[in-house]
Amino acid sequence: MFADVAKVFFKSGKGGNGHVSFRRELYVPAGGPDGGDGGKGGDIILEVDKGMNTLEDFRNRQKYIAESGQEGDGKRMHGKSGKDLVVHVPEGTILRDFETKKIIADMSGDNQRMVLLKGGKGGLGNMHFATPAMQAPKFAQPGQDAREIWVQMELRVIADAGLVGLPNVGKSTLLSMCSNARPEIANYHFTTITPHLGVVGLKGDRSFVMADIPGLIEGASEGVGLGHEFLRHIERCKVLVHVVDAAGSEGRDPIEDIETINAEISKYDPSIMKKPMIIACNKTDLIIEEQGTDNAVTRIKEKYEPQGIKVFPISAATNTGLRELLEAVWTYVEAAGAEKTEVYESEVDLDMLGHKEQLAVDIKRLDAETFSVEGTKIEKMLGYTNLQAEKGFEFFQRFMQEQGILRKLKRMGMQEGDTIRVYGHTFEYYDTESYDEGDLEDGIDRDFDMNGQEEDNE
């Protein structure tokens, strides 16, 4: 079965922790802190591979995890950064957030390579936190957490021309006769379950890509049969070639066949019907002479040519009329050549993609002007941070911002001058965005000021 949908888990690398160490050498009695920084975690990078035409690889392997950064070391040694993980995808792949179904990225057009998830930054070693008042800091910054997300991948074939029509009308035969594609051909309904692509070459070094879209049936727009799986591949085509059995060898009326397919396409996405369309009346070699001028080809021309739709009688089996048909297709492809392939814009903030709430944070509003913030990671951070030191306090502020805690507090209505309690410490909030540099009393651009010493825990 052709794989054009897959559910995949991506996770970038965690940043390495900063290191805590002190220089201890002979004749260097006060070497000071020399803990190095942690390495950066590896990114998840998506790259288009034009040799791929299916998502089968992602059904066999569902999880992709980049390498984490290593912890820093003594002697100011930087931890090794994790390797980026490059994941190859077919051109035309759309990625959606599996939970919200919002579009993350469309790997087509100019978007041939992109960073999907950024690796976590490495933490700073304790050498960064030394001050005249605290010359031997015994703490370092932990590395940023990895980012992770489940995505739904959808492949939408990119072709210049798409062959559409009911089953068994000769689409696969037509593609095999005018390109290098070799789709399976048999006299059974739904023989084709894979959209085949073929390059059609014309005189003068002209060429275009044609796709055999598997047979559609009535109700396809509502998911009947494999409707949605097939219809999505029509969206990127520049011109539709509607192949119809003009001989009625299946016992169907050709005009009714055309109307059935048009109705299903219109229900699925009305904008597709605005694309140029050509009707290829196939199997003309089976039309009996007794029908004379009152045959299906004549009736189709009378109905659709006044609408500006070109109609070509062909026989894919005997290679009759194909040159005229392909020249007409090229005319539409060339006219649409200046138009770029439709690329879906991202519906999510890529900078925040996969950035989960990185700690179980419990924020409560105690009264009109007081909030409390608690959480296991906050408690751990306070264990290695000296809030009485300027460097330690600045680190605390960055932590509150990077972890999204400050953003949550603002959403809950925190105003300038409100009090925040964090495990026995109290802080007064200042909205630094409303001040110019130098307006603050101490000349330091900060979101918080200590409001007294640690509280007594009764």
One Martini backbone bead per residue (centre of mass of N, CA, C, O) as a GRO file, in nm:
protein
  458
    1MET     BB    1   0.097   0.035   0.022
    2PHE     BB    2   0.073   0.360  -0.005
    3ALA     BB    3   0.274   0.604   0.167
    4ASP     BB    4   0.113   0.934   0.272
    5VAL     BB    5   0.102   0.865   0.589
    6ALA     BB    6   0.237   0.983   0.915
    7LYS     BB    7   0.355   0.910   1.247
    8VAL     BB    8   0.583   1.133   1.429
    9PHE     BB    9   0.876   1.154   1.640
   10PHE     BB   10   1.036   1.446   1.778
   11LYS     BB   11   1.379   1.510   1.920
   12SER     BB   12   1.586   1.698   2.066
   13GLY     BB   13   1.861   1.806   2.226
   14LYS     BB   14   2.008   1.836   2.519
   15GLY     BB   15   2.160   2.038   2.721
   16GLY     BB   16   2.438   2.081   2.880
   17ASN     BB   17   2.581   2.105   3.172
   18GLY     BB   18   2.722   2.282   3.387
   19HIS     BB   19   3.027   2.325   3.566
   20VAL     BB   20   3.178   2.232   3.886
   21SER     BB   21   3.489   2.399   3.952
   22PHE     BB   22   3.841   2.417   4.069
   23ARG     BB   23   4.143   2.552   4.079
   24ARG     BB   24   4.419   2.306   4.142
   25GLU     BB   25   4.741   2.433   4.193
   26LEU     BB   26   5.054   2.476   4.206
   27TYR     BB   27   5.098   2.811   4.285
   28VAL     BB   28   4.758   2.829   4.291
   29PRO     BB   29   4.573   2.925   4.557
   30ALA     BB   30   4.353   3.120   4.364
   31GLY     BB   31   4.205   3.002   4.096
   32GLY     BB   32   3.916   2.936   4.094
   33PRO     BB   33   3.671   2.907   3.882
   34ASP     BB   34   3.648   2.632   3.598
   35GLY     BB   35   3.372   2.579   3.483
   36GLY     BB   36   3.224   2.461   3.212
   37ASP     BB   37   3.031   2.443   2.943
   38GLY     BB   38   2.775   2.322   2.786
   39GLY     BB   39   2.646   2.158   2.531
   40LYS     BB   40   2.470   2.152   2.255
   41GLY     BB   41   2.196   2.045   2.121
   42GLY     BB   42   2.054   1.883   1.877
   43ASP     BB   43   1.904   1.914   1.580
   44ILE     BB   44   1.609   1.912   1.382
   45ILE     BB   45   1.635   1.825   1.034
   46LEU     BB   46   1.487   1.906   0.728
   47GLU     BB   47   1.513   1.726   0.404
   48VAL     BB   48   1.500   1.716   0.073
   49ASP     BB   49   1.435   1.413  -0.125
   50LYS     BB   50   1.404   1.347  -0.468
   51GLY     BB   51   1.421   1.018  -0.433
   52MET     BB   52   1.157   1.046  -0.285
   53ASN     BB   53   0.790   0.900  -0.288
   54THR     BB   54   0.760   0.819   0.025
   55LEU     BB   55   0.658   0.726   0.381
   56GLU     BB   56   0.766   0.439   0.460
   57ASP     BB   57   1.002   0.498   0.660
   58PHE     BB   58   0.793   0.618   0.887
   59ARG     BB   59   0.666   0.331   0.950
   60ASN     BB   60   0.935   0.186   1.049
   61ARG     BB   61   1.009   0.479   1.175
   62GLN     BB   62   0.895   0.700   1.446
   63LYS     BB   63   1.174   0.784   1.590
   64TYR     BB   64   1.352   1.107   1.643
   65ILE     BB   65   1.677   1.159   1.802
   66ALA     BB   66   1.889   1.371   1.920
   67GLU     BB   67   2.179   1.475   2.044
   68SER     BB   68   2.324   1.544   2.333
   69GLY     BB   69   2.483   1.739   2.538
   70GLN     BB   70   2.765   1.787   2.717
   71GLU     BB   71   2.927   1.830   2.987
   72GLY     BB   72   3.123   2.010   3.139
   73ASP     BB   73   3.453   2.106   3.250
   74GLY     BB   74   3.733   2.152   3.355
   75LYS     BB   75   3.934   2.407   3.257
   76ARG     BB   76   3.709   2.540   3.074
   77MET     BB   77   3.559   2.305   2.941
   78HIS     BB   78   3.371   2.227   2.671
   79GLY     BB   79   3.111   2.072   2.579
   80LYS     BB   80   2.986   1.856   2.365
   81SER     BB   81   2.804   1.870   2.094
   82GLY     BB   82   2.534   1.771   1.946
   83LYS     BB   83   2.414   1.608   1.687
   84ASP     BB   84   2.258   1.651   1.413
   85LEU     BB   85   1.936   1.560   1.272
   86VAL     BB   86   1.884   1.435   0.949
   87VAL     BB   87   1.570   1.442   0.773
   88HIS     BB   88   1.429   1.275   0.509
   89VAL     BB   89   1.204   1.402   0.255
   90PRO     BB   90   0.963   1.441   0.048
   91GLU     BB   91   0.841   1.621  -0.186
   92GLY     BB   92   0.539   1.759  -0.043
   93THR     BB   93   0.560   1.768   0.260
   94ILE     BB   94   0.336   1.775   0.535
   95LEU     BB   95   0.327   1.931   0.857
   96ARG     BB   96   0.160   1.836   1.162
   97ASP     BB   97   0.008   1.876   1.442
   98PHE     BB   98  -0.135   1.612   1.592
   99GLU     BB   99  -0.335   1.764   1.786
  100THR     BB  100  -0.422   2.036   1.605
  101LYS     BB  101  -0.351   2.023   1.278
  102LYS     BB  102  -0.143   2.223   1.232
  103ILE     BB  103   0.071   2.385   1.032
  104ILE     BB  104   0.424   2.378   1.012
  105ALA     BB  105   0.510   2.253   0.718
  106ASP     BB  106   0.635   2.289   0.367
  107MET     BB  107   0.817   2.064   0.155
  108SER     BB  108   0.848   2.312  -0.075
  109GLY     BB  109   0.997   2.476  -0.302
  110ASP     BB  110   1.216   2.669  -0.110
  111ASN     BB  111   1.160   2.444   0.116
  112GLN     BB  112   1.437   2.220   0.161
  113ARG     BB  113   1.532   2.341   0.449
  114MET     BB  114   1.489   2.279   0.811
  115VAL     BB  115   1.436   2.375   1.142
  116LEU     BB  116   1.232   2.221   1.363
  117LEU     BB  117   1.427   2.158   1.621
  118LYS     BB  118   1.585   2.292   1.884
  119GLY     BB  119   1.839   2.276   2.073
  120GLY     BB  120   1.966   2.294   2.370
  121LYS     BB  121   2.125   2.488   2.573
  122GLY     BB  122   2.400   2.536   2.735
  123GLY     BB  123   2.530   2.555   3.034
  124LEU     BB  124   2.677   2.739   3.272
  125GLY     BB  125   2.949   2.774   3.436
  126ASN     BB  126   3.090   2.883   3.738
  127MET     BB  127   3.280   3.103   3.607
  128HIS     BB  128   3.030   3.314   3.555
  129PHE     BB  129   2.956   3.361   3.893
  130ALA     BB  130   3.180   3.542   3.966
  131THR     BB  131   3.249   3.762   4.242
  132PRO     BB  132   3.368   3.964   4.480
  133ALA     BB  133   3.146   3.838   4.685
  134MET     BB  134   3.167   3.554   4.496
  135GLN     BB  135   3.446   3.347   4.438
  136ALA     BB  136   3.285   3.045   4.506
  137PRO     BB  137   3.080   2.908   4.312
  138LYS     BB  138   2.848   2.614   4.366
  139PHE     BB  139   2.724   2.673   4.073
  140ALA     BB  140   2.522   2.587   3.783
  141GLN     BB  141   2.389   2.565   3.470
  142PRO     BB  142   2.150   2.416   3.320
  143GLY     BB  143   2.037   2.267   3.060
  144GLN     BB  144   1.831   2.271   2.817
  145ASP     BB  145   1.568   2.139   2.711
  146ALA     BB  146   1.411   1.953   2.512
  147ARG     BB  147   1.234   1.902   2.210
  148GLU     BB  148   0.890   1.790   2.140
  149ILE     BB  149   0.699   1.601   1.877
  150TRP     BB  150   0.402   1.522   1.720
  151VAL     BB  151   0.352   1.425   1.379
  152GLN     BB  152   0.185   1.481   1.068
  153MET     BB  153   0.238   1.323   0.762
  154GLU     BB  154   0.200   1.458   0.424
  155LEU     BB  155   0.165   1.354   0.088
  156ARG     BB  156   0.196   1.575  -0.202
  157VAL     BB  157   0.200   1.559  -0.513
  158ILE     BB  158   0.432   1.684  -0.761
  159ALA     BB  159   0.266   1.809  -1.052
  160ASP     BB  160   0.168   1.938  -1.355
  161ALA     BB  161  -0.004   1.675  -1.426
  162GLY     BB  162  -0.336   1.526  -1.383
  163LEU     BB  163  -0.484   1.212  -1.377
  164VAL     BB  164  -0.833   1.172  -1.414
  165GLY     BB  165  -1.076   0.925  -1.303
  166LEU     BB  166  -1.218   0.653  -1.336
  167PRO     BB  167  -1.195   0.341  -1.329
  168ASN     BB  168  -1.071   0.191  -1.615
  169VAL     BB  169  -0.986   0.434  -1.848
  170GLY     BB  170  -0.646   0.456  -1.898
  171LYS     BB  171  -0.423   0.609  -1.730
  172SER     BB  172  -0.183   0.413  -1.713
  173THR     BB  173  -0.147   0.376  -2.015
  174LEU     BB  174  -0.094   0.669  -2.085
  175LEU     BB  175   0.160   0.708  -1.907
  176SER     BB  176   0.330   0.473  -2.041
  177MET     BB  177   0.322   0.601  -2.343
  178CYS     BB  178   0.449   0.915  -2.244
  179SER     BB  179   0.661   0.769  -2.046
  180ASN     BB  180   0.877   0.612  -1.795
  181ALA     BB  181   0.646   0.487  -1.671
  182ARG     BB  182   0.540   0.164  -1.482
  183PRO     BB  183   0.251   0.083  -1.430
  184GLU     BB  184   0.004  -0.102  -1.334
  185ILE     BB  185  -0.179  -0.319  -1.568
  186ALA     BB  186  -0.538  -0.375  -1.553
  187ASN     BB  187  -0.876  -0.522  -1.566
  188TYR     BB  188  -0.920  -0.349  -1.282
  189HIS     BB  189  -1.034  -0.221  -1.014
  190PHE     BB  190  -0.794  -0.058  -0.846
  191THR     BB  191  -0.505  -0.121  -0.943
  192THR     BB  192  -0.444   0.168  -0.863
  193ILE     BB  193  -0.269   0.274  -0.540
  194THR     BB  194  -0.052   0.461  -0.688
  195PRO     BB  195   0.102   0.751  -0.748
  196HIS     BB  196   0.228   0.810  -1.057
  197LEU     BB  197   0.535   0.915  -1.209
  198GLY     BB  198   0.609   1.112  -1.514
  199VAL     BB  199   0.820   1.199  -1.782
  200VAL     BB  200   0.747   1.427  -2.038
  201GLY     BB  201   0.865   1.433  -2.369
  202LEU     BB  202   0.952   1.691  -2.595
  203LYS     BB  203   1.020   1.884  -2.829
  204GLY     BB  204   1.280   2.095  -2.739
  205ASP     BB  205   1.335   2.023  -2.437
  206ARG     BB  206   1.055   1.937  -2.332
  207SER     BB  207   0.895   1.915  -1.999
  208PHE     BB  208   0.686   1.708  -1.778
  209VAL     BB  209   0.485   1.621  -1.500
  210MET     BB  210   0.304   1.317  -1.455
  211ALA     BB  211   0.001   1.201  -1.288
  212ASP     BB  212  -0.145   0.905  -1.155
  213ILE     BB  213  -0.454   0.915  -1.031
  214PRO     BB  214  -0.635   0.730  -0.868
  215GLY     BB  215  -0.934   0.605  -0.869
  216LEU     BB  216  -1.248   0.736  -0.857
  217ILE     BB  217  -1.548   0.783  -0.661
  218GLU     BB  218  -1.836   0.797  -0.534
  219GLY     BB  219  -1.764   0.968  -0.227
  220ALA     BB  220  -1.462   1.063  -0.196
  221SER     BB  221  -1.503   1.339  -0.034
  222GLU     BB  222  -1.607   1.137   0.219
  223GLY     BB  223  -1.399   0.875   0.207
  224VAL     BB  224  -1.460   0.685   0.001
  225GLY     BB  225  -1.256   0.454   0.011
  226LEU     BB  226  -0.966   0.652  -0.111
  227GLY     BB  227  -1.030   0.952  -0.146
  228HIS     BB  228  -0.839   1.137   0.025
  229GLU     BB  229  -0.574   1.000  -0.066
  230PHE     BB  230  -0.619   1.106  -0.367
  231LEU     BB  231  -0.712   1.409  -0.369
  232ARG     BB  232  -0.451   1.551  -0.250
  233HIS     BB  233  -0.281   1.514  -0.529
  234ILE     BB  234  -0.432   1.749  -0.696
  235GLU     BB  235  -0.358   2.032  -0.569
  236ARG     BB  236  -0.062   2.079  -0.730
  237CYS     BB  237  -0.173   2.087  -0.998
  238LYS     BB  238  -0.196   2.275  -1.301
  239VAL     BB  239  -0.337   2.031  -1.462
  240LEU     BB  240  -0.626   1.858  -1.580
  241VAL     BB  241  -0.675   1.516  -1.694
  242HIS     BB  242  -0.967   1.389  -1.824
  243VAL     BB  243  -1.035   1.054  -1.824
  244VAL     BB  244  -1.238   0.878  -2.070
  245ASP     BB  245  -1.478   0.636  -2.171
  246ALA     BB  246  -1.594   0.664  -2.493
  247ALA     BB  247  -1.704   0.355  -2.535
  248GLY     BB  248  -1.849   0.228  -2.284
  249SER     BB  249  -1.721  -0.056  -2.172
  250GLU     BB  250  -1.869  -0.031  -1.868
  251GLY     BB  251  -2.168   0.098  -1.911
  252ARG     BB  252  -2.113   0.402  -1.920
  253ASP     BB  253  -2.152   0.742  -1.913
  254PRO     BB  254  -1.920   0.978  -1.983
  255ILE     BB  255  -2.058   1.236  -1.877
  256GLU     BB  256  -2.124   1.123  -1.596
  257ASP     BB  257  -1.832   1.075  -1.517
  258ILE     BB  258  -1.740   1.368  -1.521
  259GLU     BB  259  -1.949   1.478  -1.316
  260THR     BB  260  -1.867   1.300  -1.079
  261ILE     BB  261  -1.573   1.398  -1.047
  262ASN     BB  262  -1.630   1.703  -1.025
  263ALA     BB  263  -1.803   1.682  -0.770
  264GLU     BB  264  -1.584   1.563  -0.582
  265ILE     BB  265  -1.377   1.788  -0.614
  266SER     BB  266  -1.560   2.024  -0.523
  267LYS     BB  267  -1.615   1.912  -0.235
  268TYR     BB  268  -1.320   1.906  -0.142
  269ASP     BB  269  -1.215   2.157  -0.356
  270PRO     BB  270  -1.320   2.424  -0.535
  271SER     BB  271  -1.039   2.541  -0.638
  272ILE     BB  272  -0.967   2.311  -0.839
  273MET     BB  273  -1.182   2.398  -1.065
  274LYS     BB  274  -0.988   2.646  -1.164
  275LYS     BB  275  -0.835   2.467  -1.318
  276PRO     BB  276  -0.718   2.345  -1.584
  277MET     BB  277  -0.896   2.151  -1.843
  278ILE     BB  278  -0.879   1.822  -1.992
  279ILE     BB  279  -1.021   1.602  -2.238
  280ALA     BB  280  -0.979   1.243  -2.263
  281CYS     BB  281  -1.093   1.035  -2.520
  282ASN     BB  282  -1.086   0.715  -2.471
  283LYS     BB  283  -1.113   0.430  -2.666
  284THR     BB  284  -1.173   0.490  -2.983
  285ASP     BB  285  -1.111   0.198  -3.103
  286LEU     BB  286  -1.410   0.092  -2.980
  287ILE     BB  287  -1.573   0.248  -3.170
  288ILE     BB  288  -1.840   0.215  -3.356
  289GLU     BB  289  -1.944   0.302  -3.674
  290GLU     BB  290  -2.261   0.311  -3.634
  291GLN     BB  291  -2.265   0.583  -3.465
  292GLY     BB  292  -2.108   0.797  -3.585
  293THR     BB  293  -2.177   1.122  -3.481
  294ASP     BB  294  -2.333   0.967  -3.235
  295ASN     BB  295  -2.106   1.011  -3.011
  296ALA     BB  296  -1.928   1.079  -2.731
  297VAL     BB  297  -1.733   1.286  -2.845
  298THR     BB  298  -1.942   1.478  -2.961
  299ARG     BB  299  -2.099   1.531  -2.696
  300ILE     BB  300  -1.858   1.643  -2.535
  301LYS     BB  301  -1.793   1.882  -2.716
  302GLU     BB  302  -2.073   2.022  -2.702
  303LYS     BB  303  -2.054   2.067  -2.386
  304TYR     BB  304  -1.732   2.174  -2.325
  305GLU     BB  305  -1.615   2.372  -2.539
  306PRO     BB  306  -1.795   2.625  -2.463
  307GLN     BB  307  -1.624   2.627  -2.172
  308GLY     BB  308  -1.304   2.592  -2.266
  309ILE     BB  309  -1.277   2.280  -2.310
  310LYS     BB  310  -1.065   2.053  -2.418
  311VAL     BB  311  -1.097   1.794  -2.675
  312PHE     BB  312  -0.953   1.452  -2.701
  313PRO     BB  313  -0.909   1.198  -2.916
  314ILE     BB  314  -0.804   0.872  -2.797
  315SER     BB  315  -0.544   0.596  -2.791
  316ALA     BB  316  -0.337   0.445  -2.578
  317ALA     BB  317  -0.302   0.160  -2.705
  318THR     BB  318  -0.234   0.300  -3.016
  319ASN     BB  319  -0.114   0.591  -3.011
  320THR     BB  320  -0.363   0.799  -3.044
  321GLY     BB  321  -0.348   1.152  -3.007
  322LEU     BB  322  -0.110   1.225  -2.801
  323ARG     BB  323   0.042   1.469  -2.914
  324GLU     BB  324  -0.190   1.677  -2.897
  325LEU     BB  325  -0.240   1.649  -2.597
  326LEU     BB  326   0.048   1.722  -2.488
  327GLU     BB  327   0.061   2.004  -2.615
  328ALA     BB  328  -0.178   2.117  -2.452
  329VAL     BB  329  -0.059   2.070  -2.175
  330TRP     BB  330   0.196   2.245  -2.214
  331THR     BB  331   0.054   2.514  -2.243
  332TYR     BB  332  -0.043   2.522  -1.946
  333VAL     BB  333   0.225   2.476  -1.803
  334GLU     BB  334   0.370   2.726  -1.921
  335ALA     BB  335   0.165   2.938  -1.815
  336ALA     BB  336   0.226   2.828  -1.504
  337GLY     BB  337   0.540   2.854  -1.463
  338ALA     BB  338   0.554   3.130  -1.295
  339GLU     BB  339   0.417   2.970  -1.089
  340LYS     BB  340   0.425   2.872  -0.782
  341THR     BB  341   0.416   2.646  -0.567
  342GLU     BB  342   0.205   2.577  -0.335
  343VAL     BB  343   0.247   2.714  -0.006
  344TYR     BB  344   0.216   2.645   0.321
  345GLU     BB  345   0.161   2.813   0.594
  346SER     BB  346   0.240   2.855   0.902
  347GLU     BB  347   0.035   2.798   1.216
  348VAL     BB  348   0.299   2.824   1.388
  349ASP     BB  349   0.542   2.876   1.631
  350LEU     BB  350   0.860   2.781   1.569
  351ASP     BB  351   1.006   2.882   1.833
  352MET     BB  352   0.780   2.701   2.014
  353LEU     BB  353   0.830   2.433   1.908
  354GLY     BB  354   0.823   2.179   2.145
  355HIS     BB  355   0.777   2.381   2.394
  356LYS     BB  356   0.729   2.282   2.679
  357GLU     BB  357   0.634   2.268   2.982
  358GLN     BB  358   0.928   2.235   3.179
  359LEU     BB  359   0.732   2.243   3.434
  360ALA     BB  360   0.567   2.190   3.732
  361VAL     BB  361   0.375   2.465   3.767
  362ASP     BB  362   0.255   2.660   4.052
  363ILE     BB  363   0.012   2.913   4.015
  364LYS     BB  364  -0.095   3.164   4.248
  365ARG     BB  365  -0.358   3.369   4.376
  366LEU     BB  366  -0.376   3.516   4.686
  367ASP     BB  367  -0.427   3.811   4.579
  368ALA     BB  368  -0.440   4.110   4.417
  369GLU     BB  369  -0.089   4.134   4.476
  370THR     BB  370  -0.041   3.809   4.505
  371PHE     BB  371   0.202   3.553   4.426
  372SER     BB  372   0.265   3.203   4.364
  373VAL     BB  373   0.570   2.996   4.311
  374GLU     BB  374   0.593   2.653   4.210
  375GLY     BB  375   0.842   2.382   4.174
  376THR     BB  376   1.077   2.148   4.120
  377LYS     BB  377   1.275   2.323   3.945
  378ILE     BB  378   1.277   2.571   4.123
  379GLU     BB  379   1.386   2.435   4.375
  380LYS     BB  380   1.650   2.344   4.244
  381MET     BB  381   1.754   2.622   4.159
  382LEU     BB  382   1.770   2.743   4.453
  383GLY     BB  383   1.996   2.539   4.547
  384TYR     BB  384   2.222   2.688   4.323
  385THR     BB  385   2.125   2.989   4.412
  386ASN     BB  386   2.242   3.320   4.480
  387LEU     BB  387   2.032   3.587   4.546
  388GLN     BB  388   2.247   3.793   4.684
  389ALA     BB  389   2.372   3.782   4.414
  390GLU     BB  390   2.387   3.929   4.118
  391LYS     BB  391   2.427   3.680   3.936
  392GLY     BB  392   2.207   3.504   4.068
  393PHE     BB  393   1.971   3.701   4.013
  394GLU     BB  394   1.997   3.705   3.704
  395PHE     BB  395   1.949   3.404   3.671
  396PHE     BB  396   1.661   3.403   3.785
  397GLN     BB  397   1.537   3.586   3.570
  398ARG     BB  398   1.598   3.409   3.325
  399PHE     BB  399   1.444   3.164   3.423
  400MET     BB  400   1.158   3.297   3.430
  401GLN     BB  401   1.158   3.355   3.123
  402GLU     BB  402   1.243   3.083   2.978
  403GLN     BB  403   1.001   2.914   3.132
  404GLY     BB  404   0.731   3.111   3.123
  405ILE     BB  405   0.643   3.242   3.399
  406LEU     BB  406   0.608   3.541   3.336
  407ARG     BB  407   0.389   3.501   3.120
  408LYS     BB  408   0.179   3.374   3.308
  409LEU     BB  409   0.151   3.605   3.508
  410LYS     BB  410   0.047   3.813   3.304
  411ARG     BB  411  -0.209   3.649   3.226
  412MET     BB  412  -0.311   3.670   3.540
  413GLY     BB  413  -0.252   4.001   3.608
  414MET     BB  414   0.019   4.111   3.651
  415GLN     BB  415   0.159   4.392   3.815
  416GLU     BB  416   0.311   4.654   3.898
  417GLY     BB  417   0.418   4.581   4.238
  418ASP     BB  418   0.385   4.303   4.272
  419THR     BB  419   0.390   3.995   4.450
  420ILE     BB  420   0.639   3.731   4.477
  421ARG     BB  421   0.637   3.388   4.578
  422VAL     BB  422   0.942   3.177   4.643
  423TYR     BB  423   1.013   2.980   4.874
  424GLY     BB  424   1.038   3.242   5.095
  425HIS     BB  425   1.055   3.442   4.869
  426THR     BB  426   1.047   3.795   4.786
  427PHE     BB  427   0.898   3.991   4.513
  428GLU     BB  428   0.915   4.275   4.300
  429TYR     BB  429   0.749   4.390   4.024
  430TYR     BB  430   0.891   4.503   3.704
  431ASP     BB  431   0.825   4.680   3.408
  432THR     BB  432   1.079   4.718   3.184
  433GLU     BB  433   0.921   4.811   2.919
  434SER     BB  434   0.835   5.102   3.065
  435TYR     BB  435   1.146   5.159   3.060
  436ASP     BB  436   1.422   5.332   3.055
  437GLU     BB  437   1.736   5.346   3.056
  438GLY     BB  438   1.792   5.467   3.394
  439ASP     BB  439   1.511   5.478   3.550
  440LEU     BB  440   1.616   5.301   3.744
  441GLU     BB  441   1.745   5.333   4.051
  442ASP     BB  442   2.004   5.117   4.004
  443GLY     BB  443   2.051   5.079   3.677
  444ILE     BB  444   1.899   4.801   3.655
  445ASP     BB  445   1.769   4.566   3.435
  446ARG     BB  446   1.471   4.454   3.598
  447ASP     BB  447   1.192   4.256   3.708
  448PHE     BB  448   1.322   4.224   3.994
  449ASP     BB  449   1.296   4.272   4.352
  450MET     BB  450   1.392   4.252   4.653
  451ASN     BB  451   1.164   4.190   4.944
  452GLY     BB  452   1.361   4.132   5.144
  453GLN     BB  453   1.402   3.867   5.318
  454GLU     BB  454   1.364   3.579   5.425
  455GLU     BB  455   1.117   3.394   5.524
  456ASP     BB  456   0.938   3.259   5.769
  457ASN     BB  457   0.866   2.922   5.824
  458GLU     BB  458   0.578   2.814   5.994
   0.00000   0.00000   0.00000
